[in-house]
Amino acid sequence: MKTLQNYVGGSWVDITGTDSAAVTNPAAGATIAIHPHSNNPDVDAAVAAAGAAFWDWRITPTPTRSAMLFRYRHLVWEAQDELASIIVEENGKKLAEAKGEMLRALQYIEHASAVTETMKGAVTENVGTAVDIEYIREPLGPFAIIAPFNFPAMIPLYFTWAAATGNPVIVKPSEHCLLTTIRLVELAQQAGFPDGVVNMVLGKKTVVERHAEHPDVVGKSFVGSSEIAETAYKLTIGHRRRCQAQGGSKNHLVVTDTAALDRCMPNIVSSMLGNSSQRCFAGSNLVIYASIYDEFMSRFLDGVAAFRLGHGLDEAATMGPVISPESHRRLERRSTERWPRAARCCSTGVAPAGRSQPGRNQCWDPRPHRLLRGRGPEVFILDPYAAVPTMRSISIRTRKWLSARGTSTPLSNLPSTRLLRVEHESRGSGRRQQPAARD
């Protein structure tokens, strides 16, 4: 069994921490690697390597750094199918979803490669008597990049922006999904980044805490749940460090009485169930006009029933497992808490794909979905067996609900709500979705 290592100062080094955990395939339940947990000396060694590399990397000409990013992008592009397979193995998402993530990840590197433009400053002359204004963008020092499990390629590649602008990085991937980041770091080593510019430290929250308090780490980029993002932000700024903290959220999708349901329904269903709903901006809150509520829910449940659970490499599967048995149990508890308050229950099926068998794994199970309908207009669709997070459906009569009640839920991401007002060809009063879909 492979035991994972840190990458520090251009070398792969053993982790000195004594605790460890298994990295498992969530679809099969099999252990695929052993993950030792780094301790403070492990983190300190990586920060020291980044600090030692900073001044030489800082004065490296911007076009040289850009060229290195272009080389790195080419290596990642060549390895994208391999990386997608690794994502499926350790994260559980479908192969098509993993390949889609890799396309977005490549775009991150491409944008970082444009550093010769994005690093430009500006000069404004004569803003006052004998006064000019000039601003210059300068590298600051080592940055920590903290990534979540749900996008194990995209988010760790935030490091490319920091590195492109002259800042060494210490990347800390999720303890659930480390193998993708390890392969990305191997490719960075192959691309020729100088020793200490790209470092990686594996571990749990103690690594994040050490990053926040270390005097030589100038800033942190964190992506994760909103609760932990808030904690990480307060901890980091409490030590007078810069922090970019991105938390989770769930979108409201507003469906009006002029919506072309045939055209928007596939997107609505995939927004909720895609990536097993383990992503921010999932369409987990449906706000539906009362006049079309029953018709919409009938079509929606038909769309949900068409999904098939299974291994990400199974072509018959349309949805993979959640990341861990702990996530599965948490969603079961959420379902149980809702169940006593439901007025009635009916079932819709999310069956296993043809060749997929859950076996002894606890990250997914083929038993049917539960549709829990409350005593009011709200419907809660909870899937404790496939472990799809809560989906809320609400019937309204006017858009005023959005300002009156829309922000009352902690799952809300109402400022980015999308109004699905897509007209049928026979109607002309509403605004058509842009750009228009091709038939």
Backbone torsions as a table, in degrees:
resi	resn	phi	psi	omega
1	MET	NA	130.8	-177.6
2	LYS	-71.6	131.1	174.2
3	THR	-103.3	125.1	-172.5
4	LEU	-78.1	155.4	-178.1
5	GLN	-126.7	163.6	169.5
6	ASN	-84.6	160.1	174.1
7	TYR	-117.4	111.9	-172.3
8	VAL	-136.0	125.5	174.6
9	GLY	60.1	31.5	178.0
10	GLY	88.2	5.9	-178.3
11	SER	-133.2	151.2	173.1
12	TRP	-88.1	123.0	-173.0
13	VAL	-126.6	148.4	177.2
14	ASP	-67.7	148.5	178.1
15	ILE	-87.9	131.3	-175.3
16	THR	-87.3	-13.0	177.5
17	GLY	-61.8	147.4	-175.1
18	THR	-91.1	-19.6	179.2
19	ASP	-83.1	154.1	178.5
20	SER	-153.8	166.2	178.0
21	ALA	-148.2	162.5	179.0
22	ALA	-88.6	141.8	169.5
23	VAL	-97.2	122.4	-172.6
24	THR	-118.3	155.4	170.9
25	ASN	-83.1	113.6	-173.2
26	PRO	-68.2	-20.0	179.0
27	ALA	-83.8	-29.0	-177.3
28	ALA	-109.7	-18.5	-178.0
29	GLY	77.1	7.2	-176.8
30	ALA	-87.5	144.3	175.5
31	THR	-77.9	129.7	-177.2
32	ILE	-114.3	-12.7	176.9
33	ALA	-167.7	163.3	174.3
34	ILE	-108.7	130.8	-173.5
35	HIS	-113.7	98.6	172.8
36	PRO	-68.7	149.9	-179.0
37	HIS	-98.2	124.2	-179.8
38	SER	-69.1	148.8	174.9
39	ASN	-108.2	-176.1	-177.3
40	ASN	-59.3	-42.3	177.0
41	PRO	-60.6	-33.2	176.2
42	ASP	-64.1	-44.6	178.3
43	VAL	-64.6	-43.4	-178.6
44	ASP	-61.2	-36.5	179.7
45	ALA	-65.4	-40.0	178.9
46	ALA	-68.3	-41.4	178.5
47	VAL	-64.3	-39.5	178.2
48	ALA	-63.1	-40.2	178.3
49	ALA	-65.1	-40.8	178.4
50	ALA	-65.7	-42.0	178.5
51	GLY	-63.0	-39.3	179.6
52	ALA	-66.8	-29.9	-179.1
53	ALA	-84.8	-13.5	-169.4
54	PHE	-61.1	-50.5	-170.1
55	TRP	-67.7	-39.5	176.1
56	ASP	-66.9	-39.3	179.3
57	TRP	-70.6	-33.4	179.5
58	ARG	-61.2	-40.6	-176.8
59	ILE	-92.2	0.5	173.6
60	THR	-63.8	129.6	-177.7
61	PRO	-55.4	141.7	-178.4
62	THR	-56.1	-42.7	177.4
63	PRO	-60.8	-31.1	178.0
64	THR	-68.6	-42.9	176.9
65	ARG	-63.6	-40.1	179.0
66	SER	-62.2	-43.3	179.5
67	ALA	-61.6	-36.3	178.6
68	MET	-66.7	-38.2	176.3
69	LEU	-65.3	-36.9	176.6
70	PHE	-63.7	-40.3	176.5
71	ARG	-63.4	-41.8	179.6
72	TYR	-63.8	-42.8	179.1
73	ARG	-59.3	-41.2	-179.8
74	HIS	-63.8	-41.6	179.4
75	LEU	-65.1	-41.7	178.2
76	VAL	-66.2	-39.7	178.2
77	TRP	-60.4	-43.2	179.1
78	GLU	-66.0	-29.6	-176.2
79	ALA	-99.2	10.8	-171.4
80	GLN	-64.0	-36.7	178.0
81	ASP	-67.5	-40.5	176.3
82	GLU	-61.6	-44.5	-179.6
83	LEU	-65.4	-38.7	177.8
84	ALA	-61.8	-39.2	178.3
85	SER	-66.0	-37.4	177.4
86	ILE	-64.9	-41.3	178.6
87	ILE	-59.1	-45.0	178.9
88	VAL	-60.7	-42.0	-176.0
89	GLU	-64.8	-42.3	-173.7
90	GLU	-99.7	-19.5	-178.5
91	ASN	-105.0	-33.2	178.4
92	GLY	95.5	-9.2	-177.5
93	LYS	-68.3	163.4	179.3
94	LYS	-63.8	153.8	179.9
95	LEU	-61.3	-38.8	178.9
96	ALA	-63.2	-38.6	177.5
97	GLU	-67.3	-38.9	178.7
98	ALA	-65.6	-40.1	178.0
99	LYS	-66.8	-37.2	175.6
100	GLY	-63.2	-39.1	176.1
101	GLU	-62.2	-39.4	-179.1
102	MET	-65.6	-35.6	176.7
103	LEU	-62.6	-43.0	178.2
104	ARG	-67.4	-38.4	178.5
105	ALA	-61.2	-41.0	177.4
106	LEU	-62.8	-36.0	177.5
107	GLN	-65.0	-34.7	175.8
108	TYR	-59.0	-48.0	-178.4
109	ILE	-65.3	-39.5	178.7
110	GLU	-60.4	-42.3	179.6
111	HIS	-66.8	-40.7	178.1
112	ALA	-62.8	-31.8	-179.7
113	SER	-66.6	-17.7	179.6
114	ALA	-83.1	23.9	-174.8
115	VAL	-61.0	-25.9	177.8
116	THR	-61.6	-23.9	175.8
117	GLU	-95.2	-45.1	-173.6
118	THR	-71.5	-18.7	178.9
119	MET	-87.2	-2.0	-178.3
120	LYS	-65.5	141.6	172.9
121	GLY	-96.4	-152.2	-179.4
122	ALA	-158.5	156.3	175.7
123	VAL	-130.3	129.8	174.7
124	THR	-119.8	117.0	-176.2
125	GLU	-89.9	148.6	169.1
126	ASN	57.6	45.1	176.3
127	VAL	-75.4	-15.5	174.9
128	GLY	-156.0	178.7	-179.1
129	THR	-61.5	114.1	-180.0
130	ALA	58.9	31.7	-179.0
131	VAL	-124.9	123.1	171.1
132	ASP	-114.6	155.8	176.7
133	ILE	-119.2	130.6	176.6
134	GLU	-133.7	134.7	172.5
135	TYR	-128.8	144.3	-175.3
136	ILE	-128.4	135.8	175.2
137	ARG	-89.3	123.1	-176.4
138	GLU	-125.0	144.4	172.0
139	PRO	-62.9	153.5	-174.5
140	LEU	-114.3	-35.7	-176.4
141	GLY	145.6	-166.1	-177.1
142	PRO	-65.8	134.9	176.4
143	PHE	-119.0	145.2	174.9
144	ALA	-99.7	134.9	178.7
145	ILE	-115.9	113.2	-177.2
146	ILE	-107.8	119.4	-172.4
147	ALA	-113.2	151.4	177.6
148	PRO	-91.4	-179.8	-177.9
149	PHE	-83.7	-24.6	-165.7
150	ASN	-76.1	-21.0	174.4
151	PHE	-134.1	78.3	-170.8
152	PRO	-72.1	-7.6	173.5
153	ALA	-105.1	-46.9	-174.5
154	MET	-61.1	-53.5	-170.0
155	ILE	-72.4	-40.7	174.6
156	PRO	-57.4	-27.3	180.0
157	LEU	-75.3	1.9	166.4
158	TYR	-55.2	-24.2	-177.8
159	PHE	-61.9	-23.5	-176.8
160	THR	-66.1	-32.9	177.5
161	TRP	-68.4	-42.5	179.0
162	ALA	-64.8	-46.6	-178.3
163	ALA	-66.1	-38.8	-179.7
164	ALA	-61.8	-33.0	-177.6
165	THR	-90.5	10.8	172.1
166	GLY	97.2	13.4	-177.3
167	ASN	-110.4	122.7	172.5
168	PRO	-64.4	158.0	-174.2
169	VAL	-132.9	152.7	169.1
170	ILE	-123.3	109.2	-175.9
171	VAL	-92.9	132.4	175.4
172	LYS	-123.3	102.7	178.2
173	PRO	-77.6	167.7	174.6
174	SER	-62.5	144.6	178.5
175	GLU	-67.4	-14.8	176.6
176	HIS	-82.9	-30.7	-173.1
177	CYS	-133.3	87.3	-177.2
178	LEU	-107.3	-26.1	-169.9
179	LEU	-67.8	-34.3	177.6
180	THR	-64.3	-45.8	179.5
181	THR	-64.5	-39.5	178.1
182	ILE	-59.3	-43.4	178.7
183	ARG	-65.8	-38.0	177.4
184	LEU	-64.1	-37.7	178.1
185	VAL	-69.3	-38.3	174.9
186	GLU	-58.3	-40.5	178.2
187	LEU	-69.0	-34.3	175.7
188	ALA	-64.5	-39.4	176.0
189	GLN	-62.4	-41.7	179.0
190	GLN	-66.8	-32.1	-179.7
191	ALA	-70.2	-17.8	175.2
192	GLY	100.1	19.8	174.4
193	PHE	-60.0	135.3	-180.0
194	PRO	-59.2	152.0	179.3
195	ASP	-54.9	131.4	177.1
196	GLY	92.2	-13.3	179.5
197	VAL	-73.8	-41.2	176.6
198	VAL	-116.7	120.4	178.3
199	ASN	-128.5	156.3	178.9
200	MET	-139.8	132.0	178.8
201	VAL	-127.1	125.1	179.6
202	LEU	-93.4	148.5	178.4
203	GLY	161.1	-168.5	-178.2
204	LYS	-106.1	-155.7	-174.3
205	LYS	-66.4	-21.3	178.1
206	THR	-62.8	-30.3	176.2
207	VAL	-66.9	-42.6	178.7
208	VAL	-62.6	-42.2	179.9
209	GLU	-64.6	-39.9	179.5
210	ARG	-67.4	-38.1	174.9
211	HIS	-57.0	-43.3	-175.5
212	ALA	-65.2	-35.8	-174.6
213	GLU	-95.1	-10.9	-176.1
214	HIS	-69.4	129.3	-175.3
215	PRO	-68.0	-19.3	-177.1
216	ASP	-97.3	-1.8	173.7
217	VAL	-91.5	116.8	-172.9
218	VAL	-86.5	-16.4	-179.0
219	GLY	-171.1	168.7	-176.4
220	LYS	-141.1	142.2	168.6
221	SER	-114.4	122.6	-176.4
222	PHE	-123.9	135.2	171.2
223	VAL	-130.0	128.7	-179.7
224	GLY	179.6	-160.6	178.4
225	SER	-65.4	155.4	-177.8
226	SER	-61.7	-38.8	-178.7
227	GLU	-62.1	-47.5	-178.3
228	ILE	-74.1	-33.1	177.3
229	ALA	-60.9	-41.6	178.3
230	GLU	-63.9	-42.0	178.8
231	THR	-63.6	-45.4	-179.7
232	ALA	-63.4	-38.7	-179.6
233	TYR	-65.3	-48.6	-179.1
234	LYS	-63.3	-39.0	179.3
235	LEU	-64.5	-42.5	-176.2
236	THR	-71.2	-48.7	-179.2
237	ILE	-69.7	-22.5	175.3
238	GLY	-64.6	-24.2	175.3
239	HIS	-100.3	17.2	176.7
240	ARG	58.7	45.1	174.5
241	ARG	-115.8	151.2	174.8
242	ARG	-69.2	147.0	179.6
243	CYS	-149.0	129.2	169.1
244	GLN	-109.1	111.2	-175.5
245	ALA	-119.3	117.8	-178.4
246	GLN	-113.2	119.7	-178.3
247	GLY	-102.4	-176.3	-179.1
248	GLY	-92.6	166.4	177.3
249	SER	-164.4	163.8	177.4
250	LYS	-127.4	132.5	-175.6
251	ASN	-78.6	151.0	162.8
252	HIS	-93.8	128.2	172.0
253	LEU	-107.7	117.4	-176.0
254	VAL	-98.1	120.4	-177.6
255	VAL	-111.3	112.4	-176.9
256	THR	-90.3	176.0	-177.8
257	ASP	-74.9	-4.1	176.5
258	THR	-105.5	7.6	-177.8
259	ALA	-67.5	137.3	173.8
260	ALA	-84.2	91.6	-170.5
261	LEU	-61.7	-35.8	180.0
262	ASP	-60.4	-31.9	-176.1
263	ARG	-87.5	-34.5	-175.3
264	CYS	-96.7	-16.2	-175.6
265	MET	-61.3	-44.5	178.9
266	PRO	-57.6	-38.6	179.2
267	ASN	-69.5	-36.8	179.6
268	ILE	-65.4	-46.1	-179.1
269	VAL	-64.9	-44.2	-179.2
270	SER	-69.1	-28.1	176.5
271	SER	-64.2	-35.4	179.6
272	MET	-79.6	-43.7	-170.4
273	LEU	-98.4	-14.2	179.7
274	GLY	-60.0	141.1	-177.7
275	ASN	57.1	29.3	-177.0
276	SER	54.1	29.3	179.9
277	SER	64.1	15.2	-179.5
278	GLN	-90.4	61.2	179.6
279	ARG	-157.9	151.7	172.9
280	CYS	-73.3	158.8	-177.2
281	PHE	69.4	14.2	172.0
282	ALA	-64.9	144.6	-178.5
283	GLY	-81.2	68.3	-173.3
284	SER	-91.4	-2.2	177.7
285	ASN	-126.8	110.2	177.7
286	LEU	-101.0	127.4	177.4
287	VAL	-115.8	111.9	-167.1
288	ILE	-120.9	134.6	175.6
289	TYR	-62.2	137.7	-174.3
290	ALA	-59.4	-33.2	-175.7
291	SER	-66.9	-20.9	179.8
292	ILE	-119.5	11.0	-172.0
293	TYR	-59.3	-51.7	-175.9
294	ASP	-64.3	-43.3	178.6
295	GLU	-62.5	-42.9	-179.4
296	PHE	-62.2	-48.2	-176.3
297	MET	-63.8	-35.1	177.3
298	SER	-62.0	-46.8	179.5
299	ARG	-68.5	-37.8	-179.1
300	PHE	-62.4	-45.8	-179.1
301	LEU	-66.9	-32.7	173.6
302	ASP	-62.5	-40.1	178.7
303	GLY	-66.3	-39.3	177.9
304	VAL	-64.8	-41.2	-177.4
305	ALA	-64.7	-21.9	-179.6
306	ALA	-76.9	-13.5	179.6
307	PHE	-73.2	148.7	179.3
308	ARG	-128.5	128.1	178.1
309	LEU	-78.1	148.0	175.0
310	GLY	169.8	-175.9	177.9
311	HIS	-68.6	143.1	-176.6
312	GLY	-60.8	-22.2	179.2
313	LEU	-91.1	-5.0	178.1
314	ASP	-80.9	117.7	-176.3
315	GLU	-63.3	-24.2	-179.6
316	ALA	-79.6	-15.7	-177.9
317	ALA	-80.1	141.1	175.0
318	THR	-117.9	-3.4	177.3
319	MET	-151.9	134.1	-179.9
320	GLY	-95.6	-172.6	-178.5
321	PRO	-80.4	171.5	167.1
322	VAL	-78.8	173.1	-167.3
323	ILE	-72.1	-29.4	-172.2
324	SER	-156.0	159.5	173.5
325	PRO	-58.2	-31.8	178.5
326	GLU	-63.5	-42.1	176.7
327	SER	-63.8	-40.1	178.6
328	HIS	-60.4	-47.5	-179.0
329	ARG	-66.9	-35.8	179.0
330	ARG	-62.8	-39.3	179.2
331	LEU	-73.2	-31.6	173.5
332	GLU	-62.9	-42.0	178.6
333	ARG	-63.9	-39.4	179.0
334	ARG	-62.5	-40.9	178.1
335	SER	-63.8	-44.2	-178.8
336	THR	-62.4	-37.3	179.1
337	GLU	-66.6	-34.9	-179.4
338	ARG	-77.2	-32.2	-170.3
339	TRP	-56.0	-45.4	-178.4
340	PRO	-62.2	-23.3	-177.2
341	ARG	-91.2	-0.4	-178.0
342	ALA	-83.6	141.9	179.5
343	ALA	-79.9	-31.8	179.0
344	ARG	-156.9	165.9	-178.6
345	CYS	-136.3	135.3	170.0
346	CYS	-132.5	173.8	-173.0
347	SER	-123.4	148.9	167.7
348	THR	-136.5	150.6	-170.8
349	GLY	-95.5	134.3	163.5
350	VAL	-121.5	91.3	-170.6
351	ALA	-86.4	160.8	176.2
352	PRO	-72.3	148.2	175.4
353	ALA	-67.1	161.6	-170.3
354	GLY	-49.5	-52.9	-174.7
355	ARG	-96.5	0.8	-175.8
356	SER	-89.1	128.2	177.1
357	GLN	-127.8	129.7	-176.4
358	PRO	-69.8	-28.3	-178.9
359	GLY	56.3	-130.0	-175.7
360	ARG	-97.6	2.8	-177.8
361	ASN	-72.3	143.5	-177.6
362	GLN	-107.8	14.6	-180.0
363	CYS	-91.1	-14.7	174.0
364	TRP	-159.7	162.1	-174.8
365	ASP	-156.5	142.4	-173.1
366	PRO	-82.2	1.9	-179.3
367	ARG	-63.8	155.4	-168.1
368	PRO	-72.0	158.2	174.0
369	HIS	-57.9	157.0	168.9
370	ARG	-116.3	131.8	171.1
371	LEU	-106.5	113.4	-177.4
372	LEU	-107.0	116.3	-179.3
373	ARG	-104.9	123.9	-178.7
374	GLY	-77.0	178.1	-177.7
375	ARG	-76.8	-17.1	175.3
376	GLY	-100.8	-152.5	-177.0
377	PRO	-82.2	-2.7	-173.8
378	GLU	-88.7	139.8	177.0
379	VAL	-120.4	129.5	178.2
380	PHE	-109.4	119.9	177.6
381	ILE	-103.4	110.8	-177.2
382	LEU	-119.1	135.0	-178.7
383	ASP	-120.6	82.8	-175.5
384	PRO	-71.1	-15.3	-175.0
385	TYR	-96.0	-44.3	171.5
386	ALA	-84.1	-9.4	174.5
387	ALA	64.5	43.8	172.7
388	VAL	-86.2	128.7	-177.3
389	PRO	-60.2	166.4	-176.7
390	THR	-52.8	136.0	172.9
391	MET	-124.0	128.4	-173.7
392	ARG	-114.2	132.0	179.2
393	SER	-120.8	129.9	-174.1
394	ILE	-131.5	133.5	177.2
395	SER	-94.7	129.4	179.6
396	ILE	-132.8	164.8	178.5
397	ARG	-105.7	-29.8	-180.0
398	THR	-140.6	167.1	179.3
399	ARG	-72.5	-10.9	-179.3
400	LYS	-60.3	-22.8	178.2
401	TRP	-57.2	-34.2	-174.0
402	LEU	-61.3	-41.0	179.3
403	SER	-82.3	-28.3	-177.3
404	ALA	-79.7	-39.7	-173.5
405	ARG	-130.0	-11.5	-169.0
406	GLY	-61.5	-31.0	-177.5
407	THR	-96.9	12.0	-175.5
408	SER	-81.3	-9.5	-178.3
409	THR	-102.2	139.9	177.6
410	PRO	-67.1	-15.6	177.6
411	LEU	-82.7	-3.2	-171.4
412	SER	-73.1	140.9	166.7
413	ASN	-131.5	52.4	-168.4
414	LEU	-58.8	-34.0	-179.9
415	PRO	-58.6	-23.4	179.4
416	SER	-106.6	19.2	178.1
417	THR	-57.9	138.8	177.2
418	ARG	-107.3	127.8	-179.7
419	LEU	-89.6	112.0	-177.0
420	LEU	-87.8	73.4	180.0
421	ARG	-107.4	84.3	-175.1
422	VAL	-113.7	117.7	-172.7
423	GLU	-79.2	146.9	165.8
424	HIS	-70.7	157.1	180.0
425	GLU	-59.1	-28.6	-176.3
426	SER	-79.1	-7.6	-178.7
427	ARG	-112.9	144.3	-176.4
428	GLY	-124.6	0.7	-172.7
429	SER	-85.2	-23.3	-175.5
430	GLY	-96.1	166.3	178.9
431	ARG	-85.2	129.9	179.1
432	ARG	-77.1	146.0	177.1
433	GLN	-61.9	135.3	179.7
434	GLN	-114.9	138.5	-5.7
435	PRO	-73.9	154.8	-177.5
436	ALA	-64.7	140.1	179.6
437	ALA	-75.9	143.6	175.8
438	ARG	-82.9	139.6	177.3
439	ASP	-83.6	NA	NA
